[in-house]
């Protein structure tokens, strides 16, 4: 199938996934009824006289904001992963590698154990803190890498990020040891969940993710050039260090803003970019938007599984993505090693 045909098909399948994600649950709402409710609520067209009142409330007030938030988070994490892998030329690289999740978890843990809340932010104190700590962790890691290696080699950045992440995780372990009564809450946040999310979260997250993604789309040519190597990029006139700072910073902000609202969700930033590159090639002007579509859809499916597998109980969505992503990560790592050995 040609790439031109794959794109509309992927978008159509993504739309179907969202509709099914809204309709499936303890109370099943047929797809046409879901569309009727959404159409009426958004543009006021049609009527809900033949729709059960509880179904309309379930769709609009509970499931739709949850599904849309899952889609946004999945898209953000996937785009961030695609950019990180391109900049660092490593299919196993992600914002988590540089410590975003560790920093965000540390910031969230401080809020959870202290109970601190800014009146101006209210219930958004925790996600804002998680975002700031996550981005700050990456900035510190990149700064350390630039001091240790003036050329900012990719391996140096990854190594410093991993070491810094381990250090923060050690502090986080100390916090959970000292505040045992908060262990369950911290652990649940670290596994991620879309439960009890409202439209207000989407209202804040949507513009942030949209702006960051649009800015990244302006750097697709630089990302394409970087995939051929930094020496080639420099010879063409690309300011490699400046571009690296910008792309890594934007990716970290994208990941930090996403996980700050729902907790840490891993592996999707490895799975989505890899599959999209297999289907669409390596041109980032196509890879980034299609990674967002695939990652968003995949996250909706994972969240649907999280709330229906052992219904009426719900498992953290991070556990579902890990069950899918861990085997995939293993396959990706060892297939890469086989290719390297074959080349030698």
PyMOL commands that set and color helices and strands:
alter all, ss='L'
color gray80, all
select helices_A, chain A and resi 3-23+31-43+53-88+95-98+100-114+122-148+154-178+180-191+199-217+220-226+230-236+240-262+268-280+284-308+317-343
alter helices_A, ss='H'
color red, helices_A
deselect
rebuild
show_as cartoon
